[in-house]
């Protein structure tokens, strides 16, 4: 997985497509004709103003923006204050896989509905705090085969890339029997210094 392609928005990123399919609660501000079937609790042909539904975030974004917004979006449940408090207490202990497979990428979309900016702050704090754990896991992957179960997809990508780099380094250290030597430039510089000192003395 290319980590660069995982960030949103990216038209060709499977991770971005799956993250934008996640649903977020919203309320319709105006009557919408011929879309009553979106609400399974209603038999009307039209969607009435005030109807609350959960829609994919790729659809919520354009409908809730602009001067004449059709819907008002709320934060997805996993970014509301109770969940943010859990993450503030100890992000390392949280199973992000259960929160959402695309916790960080979904959060990039969800933060546009958060006027106070708490979601963005939580995302950064969570990632920074958990990053050391991810690198520690990458160094000790052989200890537990289920070691990456609590990671979301972005963290899993970092984990596997880190483990791959660690494996390559270990293989290089084992297979390389040659001793490290100083570069010719450094050796020649030392010789010149020695010659200059002899001239002075």
N, C-alpha and C positions, 0 to 999 in steps of 0.2 A: 504494500500500500504506500502510495506517495503521500507523505504528510502534507505537502503543499496543496495537493488537490483536495484534501479533506476539508479545507476551510471554506466557509460560505461567504458570499454566494458563488457557486461554481456550477455552471450548466451541465458539465460532463462528470461531475462527482457523484457517485452512487451514494456516498455517505451524506452529501448535502441534500440529495433528493429524498432519502429516507428520513432525514431530520426534519425537512420541511413538510412531511406528511403528518407529523404529530399534531394532535388536535389541541385547541385552546378554547376556553369558554368565551362567548360573546353574546351581546344583546342587540337585536335589530332596532334601529332608531326610526325607521320608516316602514311603511307597508311595501312588500315586494310581491308583485303579481306573479302567478303561475309557479311559485316555488314552495307551495304548501307541503309538497311531498317530502321536503327536507325535515319536516317536523313530524315524527311518527305519532306524536300525541294528539295531532290535529287532523281533522278530515277536510278542512278548508283547502280551496285551491290556492289561496294566497297566504303569504307569511305576514302576520300582523305585527305592527310595531310593538316592541316590548317582549317579543319572543326570545327566549334564551336557548342557544344551541351551542354545541361544540363543533367547530369547523377546522379543517387543516390550516396550518399557519400560513401556507403559501397563498391561500384564498383570503384569509383574515387581513393580511397586510395591506393589499390594495383597497379592500372594502372599508377599512377603518382609517385610511389616510385621505388627505385632501380636504378642501373646504366643505364639500357635501358628503361627509362620511355616511355610509349606510349602516354600519354597525359600530358598536363600542366594544373593544376587546378588553378582556381581563387577563391577568397573569395566569399561566398554566399552574396547576396545583403544586408541582414540585419546586416552583420558584416563589411561592407565597411565604409570608413571614414565618410560620411554624417550621417549614422545611429549611429556611435560611438560618434559623436559630440552631437547628440541629447541625448544620454545616459549620456554623461559627464555633460551636462547642468543641468538635473534634472531626475535621474533614477526613482524616486518615481512617477513622473507624467506620465511616459510612460506606455502604455497598452501593456505589453509583450505578452498577449494573441493574439493580432493582429500581432505582430512581428513574433512569431512562438510559437506553442504549447510547443515545447521542446527547448526553447531558450538556456538554459544552456548546455543541453546534446548535442545538435547539435553543439554548440560552442566548446565543447571539441574535436569534430572531425575537425571542421573548423580551429581551431587554428594551426593545423599541416601544413596548407597552408600559414600561416602568419609568414614570416621570422623575422619581427621586434618584434613580441610578443604583438602587440597592442590589439589583440582579447582577449588573456588571461588576460591582465590588465583590459580591459573593463568588462569582465565577473566577475572578483573578485570585482571590484569597484561597479558594479551594484548590485551584491548580498549583499554585506556588507551594502550598503546604503538602500536597500529595506527591509532588514531583520527586522529592527525595526518596519517598517510599517506592516509587516506580523504579528508580535507578537501583535501589537496594535489591528489589525483587529481580531485576534484570541480571544482577551479579550472582544471585543465588537461586536461579530458576530450578536447578536440579533437586533442590530440597523438597519441593512440593509441586506435583503436577497441576494442582488446582489453584495455583498461586495467583493467577490473574482473573479469577472469577468475579471479584468485586470491582473490576475496572470497566469504564465505559469504552467505546470504540476508539476514541482518540488516544486514551491512555494505553489501550492495548497496542496500538500502533507504535507508540513511543517505547513501550515495554519490549516488543519484539525487535525493534531497531536497536535498542540498547543492548539486548542480549546478543544479537548478531554481532555487534561491534565488540562486545566483551569476548565472545568466542573467537573471533578473528585475532584479537590481541593475544589471547592465551595460546592459540595455535602458533602464532608468530614467535612468541617467547619460547615455546617448547622446541619448535623445529629449527630455530636459528641458533646454530652452534658458534657462530662467529662472535668475537668480542667487538664491542664498539670501539672505534678508533677516532682520534681527532682528525678533523679535516686538514687537507694539505695547507690551506691558507693559514690555519691556526698554527700548525707546525712551523711553517716558514716564518711567520711573524715572531715566534719565540726565538728562532735562530737569529733573525735580524737583531732582536733585542740583545742577545748574548754577544753578538759581534760588536754592537755599539758600546756595550759596557766594557769590552776588552780594549777598544780604542781609547776610551776615556781613561782607563787605569794605566 
